[in-house]
Amino acid sequence: MNNMSKIIKWGILGCGRIAYKFVEGLKILPDAILEGVASKTEGKAESFGKTFGVKNTYNNYEELVKNPAVDVIYIATTHNFHYKNALLCLNHGKPVLCEKPITLNAIQAEELINTARNNNVFLMEAMWTRFLPCIVKLNEFLDEGLLGEIQHVTANFGIKKELDHKVRSFNPDLGGGALLDLGVYPISFARMIYKQAPSKIKSSAYIGKTKVDEKSCYLFEYENGQTAMLSSSHRLIMPHDASIFGTKGYLEIPNFYHPSKMILKLEGKRKKKIRIPFKSTGYNYEAREVMHCLNTGKFESEIMPLDETLEIMKTMDILRSQWHLKYPGE
Ligand SMILES: NC(=O)c1ccc[n+]([C@@H]2O[C@H](COP(=O)([O-])OP(=O)(O)OC[C@H]3O[C@@H](n4cnc5c(N)ncnc54)[C@H](OP(=O)(O)O)[C@@H]3O)[C@@H](O)[C@H]2O)c1
C-alpha cells in the first residue's frame, strides 16, 4: 500500500472463534482500525471489545451496519447466516469481506453478487489462502511454466471432530458438513490452478447420523483431460497436503490452506524445500487485499473474483446434488 492509503475502519459481525483470529491479524496492519463489533449472543461483543480495546460494541448487527464510521464489515457468522448478513450490509452500502463459503449455495451467492454489483459495493469471499505469500509464489512458479503443463492435482482436508449435532460442523441448520467447511479449500485450490471449473465430476460421500457429509472424496476432470482428486472430512485426521503434478515435475504443499513451505521436484533434479513463511495469523493478507481494493476504488478482488466464488459454489451444489444433501429451507 502506498503512503496515500486511507485508514480503513473495520466492523466485525459475529464474535466467534474465527473473528478473534482475524482481528489478531488486523493488528499488524498499520492502516487498519477496529471500529466496532457486533454479536447477537449476550455479552460476546463486550468481551470481544474488551480483548481488543474497541468501544463500539453492539448486541445486534443493524447498529454496526448503520455506523457511518465503519468502512468495511467482516462477516464471521456460521455459513447459514452469511447470505442474510451480507445482504444487510450490501443493502446499506457497506463493503463486505464474508467468511467461506460465501453462502450455502450458488443461488444465494449469485443474489449477493448481483446486489454488490448493482449497488457498486465491494464484496469478497474470505478465501485467505489465496493471499498468503507461499501461494502467491506458487502462482508465479506456475505462470512461469516451472512445472510444465499441469496434469493432476491432489488435495485433502480432514480434521477429526467429536460427533455432536449441536456444533456447526455437524448441524444442518448451521450449514454443517465437511464439504462447505473444509472441502471448499481443495475445490478453490484446484480452481486456482486450472483457472476453470471441472467439466466432469464424480464423487462419493458418507452422510452421517446428523444428515450432513462427514467424509467425501471427489474426482474432477477438466476440458483437456487434466484431473484433480480431492477430499474432505470432519471425522478423519488427514494431512492437509496438496500436490501439483506437471509434465516437468511436481510441487508438494504441506498445509496447503495456510502453507509456509513447498517442496519442488523437477525431473532429473533433487527435491528442494522452499520456505515462505507468513506473518501473524495469516488473515492479515486477505484484509490487506480488501483495504487495497477499497483504497483503489475496486468493487471486487482480481485475486478472489466473484465469478470464481460463484463457480466454486456451483461445483459444491453439483456435489451435494450427487449426495441428495439439502439444507433446511433449500
Ligand atoms: N478462514 C478460516 O480459516 C476459517 C476458520 C474457521 C471458520 N471459518 C468460517 O468462519 C465462519 C464462522 O466459524 P466459527 O468457527 O468462528 O463459528 P462459531 O464460533 O461457531 O460461530 C460464529 C458466530 O456465528 C453465530 N452462531 C454460531 N452458532 C449459532 C447458533 N446456533 N445460532 C445463532 N448464531 C450462531 C454467532 O454469532 P454472534 O456472535 O452474533 O452470536 C457466533 O459468534 C464459518 O463460516 C466458517 O466457515 C473460517
The ligand as a Tripos MOL2 file, in Angstrom:
@<TRIPOS>MOLECULE
LIG
   48    52     1     0     0
SMALL
NO_CHARGES

@<TRIPOS>ATOM
      1 N1        -10.8280  -18.7540    7.2860 N.am      1 LIG1
      2 C1        -10.6640  -19.6790    8.1990 C.2       1 LIG1
      3 O1         -9.5570  -20.1560    8.4800 O.2       1 LIG1
      4 C2        -11.8500  -20.1450    8.9630 C.ar      1 LIG1
      5 C3        -11.6640  -20.9460   10.0870 C.ar      1 LIG1
      6 C4        -12.7840  -21.2950   10.8130 C.ar      1 LIG1
      7 C5        -14.0380  -20.8810   10.3930 C.ar      1 LIG1
      8 N2        -14.1770  -20.1470    9.2690 N.ar      1 LIG1
      9 C6        -15.5090  -19.7100    8.8180 C.3       1 LIG1
     10 O2        -15.9600  -18.7170    9.7090 O.3       1 LIG1
     11 C7        -17.3480  -18.8830    9.9770 C.3       1 LIG1
     12 C8        -17.5530  -18.9460   11.4770 C.3       1 LIG1
     13 O3        -16.8460  -20.0490   12.0010 O.3       1 LIG1
     14 P1        -16.5330  -20.1230   13.6050 P.3       1 LIG1
     15 O4        -15.8220  -21.3840   13.8120 O.co2     1 LIG1
     16 O5        -15.9000  -18.8540   14.0420 O.co2     1 LIG1
     17 O6        -18.0230  -20.2720   14.1450 O.3       1 LIG1
     18 P2        -18.6040  -20.1630   15.6090 P.3       1 LIG1
     19 O7        -17.5620  -19.6580   16.5540 O.co2     1 LIG1
     20 O8        -19.2680  -21.4620   15.9330 O.co2     1 LIG1
     21 O9        -19.7810  -19.0850   15.4210 O.3       1 LIG1
     22 C9        -19.5570  -17.8040   14.8580 C.3       1 LIG1
     23 C10       -20.7480  -16.9160   15.1480 C.3       1 LIG1
     24 O10       -21.9070  -17.4040   14.4560 O.3       1 LIG1
     25 C11       -23.0860  -17.2080   15.2470 C.3       1 LIG1
     26 N3        -23.6250  -18.5050   15.6560 N.ar      1 LIG1
     27 C12       -22.9550  -19.6680   15.8560 C.ar      1 LIG1
     28 N4        -23.8040  -20.6420   16.2130 N.ar      1 LIG1
     29 C13       -25.0440  -20.0880   16.2600 C.ar      1 LIG1
     30 C14       -26.3520  -20.5610   16.5820 C.ar      1 LIG1
     31 N5        -26.5490  -21.8330   16.9220 N.pl3     1 LIG1
     32 N6        -27.3890  -19.7000   16.4980 N.ar      1 LIG1
     33 C15       -27.2090  -18.4060   16.1560 C.ar      1 LIG1
     34 N7        -25.9860  -17.8850   15.8350 N.ar      1 LIG1
     35 C16       -24.9250  -18.7230   15.8910 C.ar      1 LIG1
     36 C17       -22.6270  -16.4510   16.4880 C.3       1 LIG1
     37 O11       -22.7400  -15.0660   16.1660 O.3       1 LIG1
     38 P3        -22.9450  -13.9490   17.3030 P.3       1 LIG1
     39 O12       -21.5730  -13.6740   17.8310 O.co2     1 LIG1
     40 O13       -23.5790  -12.8200   16.6120 O.co2     1 LIG1
     41 O14       -23.8590  -14.5430   18.3280 O.co2     1 LIG1
     42 C18       -21.1710  -16.8850   16.6120 C.3       1 LIG1
     43 O15       -20.3890  -15.9960   17.3710 O.3       1 LIG1
     44 C19       -17.8000  -20.1180    9.2130 C.3       1 LIG1
     45 O16       -18.4850  -19.7510    8.0460 O.3       1 LIG1
     46 C20       -16.5080  -20.8430    8.8560 C.3       1 LIG1
     47 O17       -16.5440  -21.4900    7.6000 O.3       1 LIG1
     48 C21       -13.1070  -19.7610    8.5710 C.ar      1 LIG1
@<TRIPOS>BOND
     1     1     2 1
     2     2     3 2
     3     2     4 1
     4     4     5 ar
     5     4    48 ar
     6     5     6 ar
     7     6     7 ar
     8     7     8 ar
     9     8     9 1
    10     8    48 ar
    11     9    10 1
    12     9    46 1
    13    10    11 1
    14    11    12 1
    15    11    44 1
    16    12    13 1
    17    13    14 1
    18    14    15 2
    19    14    16 1
    20    14    17 1
    21    17    18 1
    22    18    19 2
    23    18    20 1
    24    18    21 1
    25    21    22 1
    26    22    23 1
    27    23    24 1
    28    23    42 1
    29    24    25 1
    30    25    26 1
    31    25    36 1
    32    26    27 ar
    33    26    35 ar
    34    27    28 ar
    35    28    29 ar
    36    29    30 ar
    37    29    35 ar
    38    30    31 1
    39    30    32 ar
    40    32    33 ar
    41    33    34 ar
    42    34    35 ar
    43    36    37 1
    44    36    42 1
    45    37    38 1
    46    38    39 2
    47    38    40 1
    48    38    41 1
    49    42    43 1
    50    44    45 1
    51    44    46 1
    52    46    47 1
@<TRIPOS>SUBSTRUCTURE
     1 LIG1         1 GROUP 0 **** ****
